[in-house]
Amino acid sequence: MSNISAFSVPMYSVNMADMETETPTPMPEEEEPLFSNLDLFLFTLIIGLFIYWFMSRKKPDPIPEFKKLETASTPTTRDTSFIEKMKKTGKNVIVFYGSQTGTAEEFANRLSKDAQRYGMKGMAADPEEYEMAELSRLGEIENSLAIFCMATYGEGDPTDNAQDLYDWLQENDDEDFSGLNYTVFGLGNKTYEHYNAMGKYVDKRLEELGAKRIFDLGLGDDDGNVEEDFISWREQFWPAVCEHFGVEPLGDDSSIRQYELKEYPDINASKVYTGEIGRLKSFEVQKPPFDSKNPFLASVTVNRRLNKAGDRHLMHLELDITGSKIRYESGDHVAVFPTNDTALVNKLGKILEVDLDVVISLNNLDDESNKKHPFPCPTTYRTALTHYLDITHPPRTNVLYEMAQYASDPKDQENMRKMASSSPEGKALYQNWVLDASRNILAILEDMPSLRPPIDHLCELLPRLQARYYSIASSSKVHPNSIHICAVVVEYKTKTGRTNKGVATTWLKNKQITDNGHKSTVPMFIRKSQFRLPFKATNPVIMIGPGTGIAPFMGFIQERAWLKEQAKEVGETVMFFGCRHKNEDYLYQEELEEAEKTGVLTQLNVAFSRDQEHKVYVQHLLKKSKEHLWKLIHTNNAHIYICGDARNMARDVQTAFYEIAEEMGGMTRTQSTDYVKKLMAKGRYSQDVWS
């Protein structure tokens, strides 16, 4: 906004009372007038200019204002009121989701569609888009119910879109939720320390605020089979809802479409999405700030293979963020939006006998829904299957259930519906035929020739292709305009003899520096992390990161080296790295050995698990250094960092620290467990792990 001091205005001190009492009596010749004619002219001119500037600055431009008023998507007060929306549309069930990878959102959509089969009317809602203080008003709607599908992210944290809900629940103790009926389904992973923390918290907190739980908390375990957990919970949940509200299930098991298809034979190409995540043409005209809805197109400046030999492909990529205003810290994550393999997309088009280049839009049948389309529209089937839809993961049971109607063979129909049920036989069939065999939607269509669904319904049902997160392998102190990624390409044979490839890692592997004379680019954004070096550089750090778990520690090492170059006192920096063979996959060997040589790494410990008869892992090396480690931890206030596999490595490392505390600190297992948990609570034991 302009400031009045943008141009210089002479300031005059004028006594208005004196001017009002002035008379026309002639002044003696020796007295000069208060203002000369020139002064009055200048004063009037300046005041006039000021008034003109002030009025013109406030005058609205009629054309943009008219457009704003006519745009349906302009936010209004009502847009954030889910109560008003529910009243207006006759809905009595709202399903909030806290989702990072899309699964919780998918479950929420399924529950909101279920409501129709049980004589109720539901809507799925992102808590970030609504005023959550309105929860206390839900009792105004008869037979109303709030369902929360809450995923837990990282070390017991809420997902990005549920952060405000979490903060609000923590801060508001005087809310009266006595009129609120609720239930919670949590999504978590048992390999993590804080299993399903967000789901458990929301469930407990709502009860504390007086809300009425109408069905038990459900816990989905992604380390096992979260789909099976959800189905089992859901099949018990809806009968309990019917009993509580005295409603009858309609017995309607037919498919319920959420979107309708519209084709555009003559649309202007400039209005068609070509892979943008949010704003149309955002990849052509880049505007900061960059985030999950507006990623930055970073150029690939380095793409090299890290391992010297072996069957696997481990890679190091560098992304150029010059001019983006993106800031990151060592330990943060970089998220990239990958695209599906063109060959897979073409095969899907061929097997379904469709023209993939038809421009279409899938429009929500519910005009009041905030979610107008399942992915950016209008677009082509090819773009949707390449950029927006997940076609490589085994489809969930709801997709099979809805697709069953399009199988011309009754046996195929029966099997698909059976796999979507909670019967032991159905669960076993889904586990064996879909999950264990790693069948994606293309493999299912190939192995079930009678199944030929319309492509628009398939596009409606398939989940969104999600961003992939990688621990940043660089320090912004050393590389302010570059972000480094360390990753292993996923590729494996399935039980059916097919070769499945990881979407993101295969796509990144093929990102050469130039592609047909153009720079290769990667749509990306930063996700902040709590995985941080200690505030005091003098604190020792103990880093444990086998395989690609070394990624964030490359950033840590660079940062400690930079601090030393600034003549700062830096505490001991100890590294434990593990790989299979020294001559094959010793990642960043030269950099690590140079860091040890220069004293940046005060100790480098490497476990080569398969270079000898008995396997040696990082946890074995920890036990060998127990005296030194105990001194660093117990006496010198060291910070411990673990990055890598959650299922085995992180657990084994944690057990090793329990044992070190027992042996060196004279503790029982209970005491050593408490000791490590206190380190976690103080932020001195941090994990960046995945399953």
PyMOL commands that set and color helices and strands:
alter all, ss='L'
color gray80, all
select helices_A, chain A and resi 4-6+16-20+37-58+62-70+77-80+82-89+103-117+127-129+132-140+160-171+197-208+226-245+269-271+342-351+381-388+397-406+410-419+424-436+441-447+455-461+503-509+547-565+582-585+589-597+618-624+626-635+646-665+669-681
alter helices_A, ss='H'
color red, helices_A
select strands_A, chain A and resi 93-98+122-125+145-153+157-158+181-188+212-213+218-221+259-263+296-305+314-320+333-336+359-364+379-380+468-471+482-488+491-493+499-501+514-515+518-519+521-527+541-544+573-579+603-608+639-645+685-690
alter strands_A, ss='S'
color yellow, strands_A
deselect
rebuild
show_as cartoon
